[in-house]
Amino acid sequence: MAMEVCPKCKSTEIDCGWILSAGKVAFKSDSMKYPMQGGNVRTFVCTSCGYIESFVDRAYLDRIVAAGAS
């Protein structure tokens, strides 16, 4: 997934990267049993207004669906 147009200001000036803490920020679905690893979160920023939007990688979404999450 990618953000190509800012939903806030409609700019196409978009940069992509990661929101960092001690490493990459990950999403962990509550429906997944431990020790299931989380999915990487890819983040896009509008360089015109500062709006950010993040997406979990497709492989992790597929694992959530396979585990029966809704």
Protein Blocks (a to p, Z undefined) as FASTA:
>chain_A
ZZfbdfklopabdcdddddffbccddddfkbccfbdcddddddddfknopacddddfklm
mmmmmnopZZ
